[in-house]
Amino acid sequence: MLPLNPARAPAEYKRALALQQAGRLEEARAVYAGILAVVPKSPEVHFNMGRIAQRLGRPDDAVRHLTAARALKPAEPAILAALSESLLAAGRGEEALATYESLIQKAPKDVRYRIDKAFLLQRLGDFDAAEKELRKALKQAPMRGDLYRLLAANRKFKPGDPLIGQMEKAYRDKRLTGGQRVQLGFALAKAMEDTAQTDRVFSYLTPANAEMKAAYRYDIAARRAEVDGLIRAFEGYDFTAAAGGPDDFAPIFVTGLPRSGTTLVEQILASHSQITGAGELPHAVRLAYGVLGKRGGGFRAMADVSADDIARLGCAYRDTLRRIVNFDRVVTDKSIQSHMVMGLLKQAIPSARFIVVRRDPRDMLFSIYKNMFAEGTHRYAYDLADLAGYYACFLKILEFWRSVFPGGFHEVHYEDLVADPEGQSRALVAAAGVPWEDSCLSFHEARGEVRTLSVSQVRQPIYRSSAQAWRKYEKELAPLIEALDREGVLPDGA
């Protein structure tokens, strides 16, 4: 192919942008590469190449291009922000922190960058430094509810904490509306729970969840249809038959619902010298749905999926994982949706193992209800009846796999784990296929980033205080208990 005529670079740049905006990332990347061959010092092209690499799960490529963009345009906040994200994805947390600091210096009045830095510090386990950053931000923007929520997330409030009074004052202020008020409501609910003001928890929690439900509509019928469609697609297929696929790596999928203990289980495993923790990744489920999905919606029968398609799924997942995670052979993937497609993933990756984490639904669903998730995710979380229906769907697909994939997964019950940490951890490590190491009992001392709402909990030894927490709110949670009963999924003896 002849090199691009430099005079055509502006027109080609517009074409690449259009392809990128249309989601045709590989095509856009190819056009940008052609531009760089003749105009190597274009910060805009390097920036967009970096963003595409991020989207494609290639953090090292993203860092390379965004570093080049920064060298060409060092004062551009958008470049610095994107570089911080890529450094983080590449496992270079300290460099990401330094880049956030550069952002703060270049745009000191924009509290977003201080918030992002604080959030990263929390995920890295440096809660004191994170709180200092958040308090600096709060002085600049005392009416931002997200600041209070982040401050509340990783601290235990005590009666008389002046921050509670500050939050209550802000909550009464008529100027605080919309999403910022919602975030403050979740923070105040936690403060009330921490300080044993149980009669006030739902006075903040109920309106906050109602606002979230209104903002992010959810139809539980769609989830039921999805589960039923998958079961129909998988019925009649022999998942016990031997399958071929890559065996040069051994992923351990840790799956379950949010707030069930999946992060804790992954941290225990990742404390083992032979296991690398990769965190929560979307790739396996996305690739599996790509194999099963039909144009126009629905799923094709597993019997119609070719052996080549299954093999390509396993190889594509392996290659993606190798690009974004540095590991030897055994790696955890806390893709909590992987329970939906366990059998298919096992066919594609025969070396894969599956750990399913369970918890009393009353504690687990209450914990979901009192937390705010990333924008647009877990939209079922803000309605008690939807939560019960979602849990019923989880049990339905789990029972299906139990029947067609016997012995295909190891179950961990959160309550058993906190009651007998060593015994349950030994069984967990055995299920992962590696020999026992005492380091697995010291998971809370491990370094590294944790990207979930459980970030503070997994920095501590196992504790039992969260078990049976729902009983303090039996009256307020009565609609949840009734919905679980209607679904037929209340725990035995309830």
N, C-alpha and C positions, 0 to 999 in steps of 0.2 A: 504494500500500500504506500502511495506517495505521501510524504509529509504534508501537513496542513499548510496552506498559504497563510502566513501571518495576517494578511489583510482580512481573512475570513474569520479570524478568532472571535470578534464580537458577535457575529451571527451564530457561530457555533456555540458560544457561551449561552446565548438565549435558548438555543435548541436543547442544550444539556440541562438547563434549568427547567424547561418544560418537561423533559423526560423524568427528571428527579421529582418534580411536583406530582407527576402522574404515577409515581411509585415504580417506574421502570429503572431501577437503580443500576443494574449492570450495564444497561445501554448508556445511561447518563455517565457512569464512571468511564466507559470507553471513550466517550466524546471529550470529557474533561482531560483524560490522559493524552489525547491527541493535541489538545490546546497546550498542555504543559510541555510537550515536546518542542514547541516553537516559542512559547512564552512561559519560561520556567519560573519567572518571578511574579506570578499573579497571586496575591494573597486570597482573592475571592475564589479562585479555582482550587487552591490548596484547602481552603476552608470547606468548600462543598465536597471535595474528595474525602476530607476527614469525616464529615457528617454522614456521608454514604457508608464509609467503612464502619462507623459506629452502628448504623442500621443493619449492616450485614454481619455483625458480630466479629469484626476484625479490629480489636482495640489497638494492636501494635501499629497497624497501618494508619489508623485514625490519629494516633499520637504523632507519627512521623509527619503526616500532612499538616496537622494543626500546629506542630512545632515550627514547620516551615512558614506557615501563615503568620504565626506570632513574630518570627524573625523579620518578616516583611512589614508587619503592621503591629508593633508591640503595644500600642495603647488602645487597641480595639477590644472592648469588654466582651463582645459576642465570641471572639476567638478564644479569649482566656477562659470564658465559661465552658465552651465546648471542649477545650483542652483539659480542663479540670475533670470533666465527666469521663473523658477517654483515659486519662491517667488512672482514674479510679477503677475503671473497667479492666485496665491492664494490670491491676494489682499494685499500682505505684502510689499508695495512699499518701505518703509523706510529700511526694512531689505535687500531688493534687492539692494538699493543704497549702503548700507554698504558692501555688498558682492562685488559689482563692485569696491569699494574703495580697498578692499583686493586684487582684481585682478590687479588693477593698481600698487599697491605696489609690488606685486610679479613679474609683467612683465612691468616695467615702460617704456620700449622702444616700446611696442606694443600699438599703438594708438587706436586699435580697441576697447579696453575696456573703454578708456576714451570717445570715441564716443558713445558707448552703454550707458554709464552712463549719458552723456549729453542728449541723446535721451529720456531716461527715465525721466530726470528732466524736459524736455520740456513737456512730456505727463502729468506730475504731476503739470504743471503750474508754475514751478520755472525757468522762462526764464533767469533771471540774472545769476543764478548759472550755467545753461546750457551753456550760452555764455562764461563764464569763463573757463569751461572745454574745449569747442571747441577751444578757442583761445590758450590754452595751447597745445592742440593737433596740432593746425596749426603751432606752432613754431617748432614742431617736424617733421611735414610733410606738408610743404607749397605747395606741388603740388597735394594734394588730393582734387578732385572736390567735393566729398561728404561732406567734412567739410564746404566748402563754401555754399553748398546747404542747409545744416542744419542751418548754421548761418543766411542765407537769409530767411529761412522759417518763422521765428517768429520775424522779425524786420522790421521796416519801414525805408527804406533807405532815406537819405536826400542828396540833391546835395552837392558834395564835400566830401562825406564820404570816408575816406582813404581806406576802405575795397573794394570799387568799383575799385579804381586804382590797388590795389593788385590783384583783380580777373582778371582784363583786362590784366595785365602783365602775369599772369599765363596762361591765355587763348592763348596768343601769343606764348608761349613757345612750341617749337616743341616736347619736351619730353612728353607733356601732351596729351595722346591719349585715345581712347577707351571710356569705361564707365566713367572714371574720367573726361574726357573732356565733355562728355554729361551732367553730373551732374553740372559741372561749367556753361555750357550753360544755363541750366534752372535757375541757380542762377542769372546769368547776365541778363537774360530776366526779372526777377522780379525786379532787381535793376533798369533797364531801365524804367520799368513801374512805380515804386515808385517815380522816379525822373522826371516823365513826359517827358522822352525821347522816346515818342511813336514811332518815326520813326526808332528806333533801336531795339525795342522789338523782332520783328520777324527775325531780322538778327541773333539772337541767338536761338530763339525758333524753327524756321524751320529746321535748320540742326540737332538740338538736337532730335526733334521728328522723323526726317528721320532716324537717327541712331537707335533709339528705335524700329521703325517699321521694320527695316532690321534685328534687333536682335531677335525680337519677332513677327514672322509672324502671321497674323490674317486673317481669312476668314470670312467675314460678312455673306456669304451664310450659313455657319454652324449655326450661331445664328438664322437666319431666319428659318432654318429647325428645330432647337430646339423648337422655339416658335410654329411653325406650328404643330410639333409633339405633343406638350403638349396640344394644343387646340383640336386636333383630339382625344387625349386620354380622355379629359374631356367632350367632346361634348355628349349631351344626358343624362348626369347624373344630378340628382336633388340635387343641392347643398343647396336648401332651406329646405330640410327635416331635421327634428330633428336628432341629432346624439348623441351617447354616448361617454364618454371618461372621463379622469380625470378632476375633477372640484376643486381640492384642491390647484390649483394655477391658475393665470390669466395672461398669457403673453400678452404684447402689442408689436406687430411687427411693427417697424418703417421702412418703405421701400421706395425705390425710386432709382434714379441714383446717382452716386457720385457727390458731389459738388452741390446738390440740396437743402441742408439744413437739411438733416436727423440728423446730429450730433446736430445741434441747437435744433431741435424738441425733440430729446431724452433728451438733457440736461434740457429743460424746464420741461418735465415730471418727470425726475429723481430728480428735486428739490422739488417734492411733498413728504410729510412725509410718504405716504402710498406706494410709488413706488420706487423700486430699479432699477438703471440703470445697465444693464449687458454689454452694448457695443455691438460691432459687433461680432456675433457668427456664426459659419458655420453649427451647428448641425442640425437645423430644416430642412434646404434645403437638406442637405446631406441625412438625414433620409428619407425625402419625395421622393427624387430621388431613394433611395434604394428600396422603396416600388413600385414605378412606373416603374423602369428600367427593360428592358428585356435583357437577356443574349445575347450578340452579338450586342447590341445597340438598340436605340429606346425606346418607352414607350408602356406599355400595357394599354388597355382601363380601365378607372376608374370603369366601370361596372364589370370588372373581378377582381377587388381588393376586397378581402373579408373584412367583418366587423371586423374580428379578426386582420387582417393586419393593418387596420386603427386604431383600439384600441391600438395595440402594438406600433404603431408610436407615438401616444400621450403619452403613458406611458414611452417609451424610451426617448423621448424629455424631459419630466418632470424629469426623474431620472438623466439624464445628466446635466440638469440645476441645480438641487439640489446639485450635486456633486461639481460644479465649481463656484456657486454663492450663497452667503448667503442672502436670502430674505424671507419676510413673505409670502405674497400671490401674490402681483402684481409686475411684473418685465418686463422691456423693453428689447427687443432684436432687435438691429439695423442691422438685417440681410438684407442688401439691395436687395438681390436676392429673398426674400420671396414673392415678388409680383408674381413670376412665379407660385407659388403653393398655393396661398391663400385659395382657396376652399378646397383643400385636408387638409391643416392645420386646417381649421375651423371644418371640419368633425372629425379630430382626437382630436382636443382640442376645444370643444364647448365654453369654457370660453375665448378663444383668441379674441383679438381685433386687427384691422389693421389700421395703419395710413400711407397713401401714400403721399409723399412729391413731389410737382411739382415745376418747375421753368422755366422761359423763356429759351428755348433751346439754344438760341444764347449766353446768359450769362453762362449758365451751361456748355455747351460743350466747350466754350472757356476756362472756368476755368479748365475743365478736361485737355484740350490740353496744358495748360501752367504749368501743374504739372507733376511730375514724381512719379509713383506709385512703390510699392514694386516689386521686380524682378519677372517677369513672370505673374504678375496680371494685369487686365484691359488692355489687349493687343490691344483692339480696340481704345485705347485712343490717339494714335499717328498719326492718319490719319483723316483729316476732313470729308472725304466721309464716312469712317467707323463709325465715331461718329454719323453722321446723320442717317445712317442705324440702328445703335444700338438704337438710340432714337425712331425711327419708330417702332422697335420691342417692345420696352417698352410700347408705346401707344397701340399697337395692343393687347398685352396680357391684358393690363388694360381695354380696351374696352370690351374684351371678358368677364372678370370678372364682369364688370358693367352690362352686359346683363344677365348673369346666376346666379349672386350673388348680386342681387340688395340690396343696403343699407349695403353691407358687409364690406365697408371700408370708412374711413373718409379721405377726401382730404384736404391737407394744401398747399396753394400756397405761395411760399417764398416771393413774392412781396407783397402779402396781409399781411403776418406776419410782415414784417419790416415796413409797412405803419401803421399798427394798432396792435402793440404788445399785448396790453391787451385784446382787443376784440377777436383776433385770438387765443390767449393763453387760454382764458376762454372756447372757443369752443373746443379747443384741449383737455383740461382737462375733459370737459364733455364727449367727445367721448371716453376718457380713462375709464370712469365709476367711477370716484372719485370726491368728492366735491372740489370746488375751494379753493386754498390756495395762499395767496399773495407771498409766497416764490417762486412761479413759475415765477414771474417777476424778481427775483434776481438770476437766474440760473447761471450767470457769477461769483457769489461769492461762488459757491459750490466747495468743495474740491473733490479730486478723480482723477483718471487717465482718460485721453482722448487719444484714440489710432488712431486718424485719422488726415488727413491733415488739418482739421479745428481746431486743438488744440488751436491755439492762438485766433481765432475768438470767440470761445465759452467762453473764459475767459474775454470777454468784453461785455458791454450791446449791444443790437441789434442796428445795424447801417445800413444806406441805401446806402453807397458809392459803393457797389458792383452791385447795380441795374443799368442796361443799360450800363455797362462797355464796352460791345462789340462794341458800336457805335464809340469808338475812333479808332477802327481797321476795319472799314467796308470794306476798300479796301483789306486788308490782309485776312479777313474772307469771302470774296466773294465766294470762293469755298464751304465753309460751308453753306452759305445762299442758294446757287444754289442747293446743295445736299439736303438740307431740303425741298426746293421747289419741287425737283424731287420726293422726298418721300411723298410729300403731307402733310407735318407736320409743315409748317411754322405757327407761331401764327396768329390768326385772325387780319387783318388789316396790316400785314407786307408787 
